[in-house]
Amino acid sequence: MGYRFTDLIDACKPEWRAYIEHDFVRQLGAATLGDASFRHYLKQDYLFLIHFARAYALAAYKSSTLADLRQAHEGLKAILDVELDLHVGFCREWGINEDDLAGLPESRATLAYTRFVLDTGNRGDLLDLHVALAPCLIGYGEIANWLNAHPATLRGEANPYDAWIAMYESDEFQGAMHAEMEWHDTRLADATPARFEALTRIFRDATRLEIDFWQMGLDQAD
Ligand SMILES: Cc1ncc(CO)c(N)n1
């Protein structure tokens, strides 16, 4: 019996729900999130995205087939061409210019998460690396969908964070998310139980670090 991507989520249910439904997400959806928290998060996320782009470049380096190389390229494009472009625009709207971004100190939550992913990828193989990256791409796509299904979520001009939700519900981002899930389904199909258990540990740790990232934003922690 083969494993699928959703088996990783099922194996880490409490952590996954705590990540998807974090107070930061709920407050962002209900438009009650403090703007200082959002600004702090935006700045740290800029640093985060740069390291994640590096991690996708590492996935490209670790790819030995054209299909794997293309998949790594898709992830890199989703970050560089969709997210980072929009992100710099958001930062500008929220009064953070590119000079501010260039000189930012990295928070501990950003350091821990990004270096965990890069280390997992350096130490392990391509599947280990993609599993460490999965909560990011797949989680944010799911968060946008969860917010849209949640009755307390405000959309449109009533919510200053509407454009943020729109980015993650966009066809481009949702398409990249689904392509990544399919890649995992193919790879996990022939994993042994022991291998699946080791991958679950990576997935759980990355999800816990996503929870810490939201909390860092909420607390404006350094
Ligand atoms: C912390 C974090 N996780 C995931 C994403 C989605 O790419 C992001 N922008 N930031």
The ligand as a Gaussian input file, in Angstrom:
#p B3LYP/6-31G(d) Opt

LIG

0 1
 C        6.754000      31.576000       6.864000
 C        6.167000      31.347000       5.504000
 N        5.717000      30.127000       5.197000
 C        5.185000      29.892000       3.983000
 C        5.108000      30.890000       3.037000
 C        4.497000      30.624000       1.680000
 O        5.444000      30.654000       0.690000
 C        5.610000      32.152000       3.399000
 N        5.571000      33.186000       2.530000
 N        6.115000      32.360000       4.624000

